Amino acid sequence: MGQQKINFSLYELSLPNDDPVYTLKKVMEDLDFSGLLANCSDKGRTGYNPIMMYAVITYANMRGIRSINRIVDLCERDIAFIWLTRV
């Protein structure tokens, strides 16, 4: 008998169900980013996903965080920010 694989995110398990990051993600899914993506160049080194970057900066602003250095640190250490960079 084969084993069933269970797909789940450990990051999601660590976040409270009412965390605003989920609301932000749902709102972002309904937005049209075609204009933003049309301005992205395929030349040069592969960059970060602009939609993910927008989500991270928006979430940081929701939490009152404006420092880029602080946002970078949170993307490496804070579960909600890590989750945003992975989805």
C-alpha positions as CSV (number, residue, x, y, z in Angstrom):
1,M,0.0,0.0,0.0
2,G,1.2,3.5,-0.9
3,Q,1.5,6.2,1.6
4,Q,-0.5,9.4,1.1
5,K,1.5,12.6,1.1
6,I,0.1,15.5,3.1
7,N,1.0,18.9,1.8
8,F,0.9,21.7,4.4
9,S,3.0,24.6,5.2
10,L,4.7,24.7,8.6
11,Y,4.7,28.5,8.3
12,E,0.9,28.4,8.1
13,L,0.7,26.2,11.1
14,S,2.6,28.7,13.1
15,L,0.5,31.7,12.1
16,P,-2.8,32.5,14.0
17,N,-5.9,32.0,11.8
18,D,-6.8,35.7,12.2
19,D,-3.4,37.1,11.1
20,P,-3.9,40.1,8.7
21,V,-1.4,38.5,6.4
22,Y,-4.1,36.1,5.2
23,T,-6.5,39.0,4.4
24,L,-3.7,40.8,2.5
25,K,-3.0,37.7,0.5
26,K,-6.7,37.3,-0.4
27,V,-7.0,41.0,-1.4
28,M,-3.8,40.7,-3.5
29,E,-5.3,37.7,-5.4
30,D,-8.1,39.9,-6.7
31,L,-5.8,42.7,-7.9
32,D,-4.8,43.1,-11.5
33,F,-1.0,43.4,-11.6
34,S,-0.8,43.2,-15.4
35,G,0.4,46.8,-15.7
36,L,3.2,46.2,-13.1
37,L,4.3,43.0,-14.8
38,A,4.3,44.6,-18.2
39,N,7.0,47.0,-17.0
40,C,9.3,44.2,-15.8
41,S,12.2,43.4,-18.0
42,D,13.4,40.0,-18.9
43,K,16.9,41.3,-19.4
44,G,19.7,40.8,-16.9
45,R,19.7,38.7,-13.8
46,T,16.4,37.2,-12.6
47,G,14.9,39.6,-10.1
48,Y,12.5,39.1,-7.2
49,N,8.8,38.6,-8.0
50,P,7.3,42.1,-8.0
51,I,4.0,40.9,-6.7
52,M,5.7,39.3,-3.7
53,M,7.7,42.5,-3.1
54,Y,4.5,44.5,-3.2
55,A,2.9,42.2,-0.7
56,V,5.9,42.4,1.7
57,I,6.1,46.2,1.6
58,T,2.3,46.5,2.0
59,Y,2.3,44.1,5.0
60,A,5.3,46.0,6.5
61,N,3.4,49.2,6.2
62,M,0.3,47.6,7.8
63,R,2.5,46.9,10.8
64,G,4.0,50.4,10.8
65,I,7.4,49.3,9.6
66,R,9.1,51.6,7.2
67,S,12.8,50.7,7.4
68,I,14.1,48.6,4.5
69,N,16.7,47.0,6.7
70,R,14.0,46.0,9.2
71,I,11.9,44.6,6.4
72,V,14.8,42.5,5.1
73,D,15.4,41.2,8.7
74,L,11.7,40.3,9.1
75,C,11.7,38.5,5.8
76,E,14.4,36.2,7.3
77,R,13.0,35.8,10.8
78,D,9.3,36.6,11.1
79,I,6.9,33.8,10.2
80,A,4.3,36.0,8.5
81,F,6.9,37.7,6.3
82,I,8.6,34.4,5.5
83,W,5.2,33.0,4.5
84,L,4.6,36.0,2.2
85,T,7.9,35.4,0.4
86,R,7.1,31.7,-0.1
87,V,3.6,31.8,-1.5
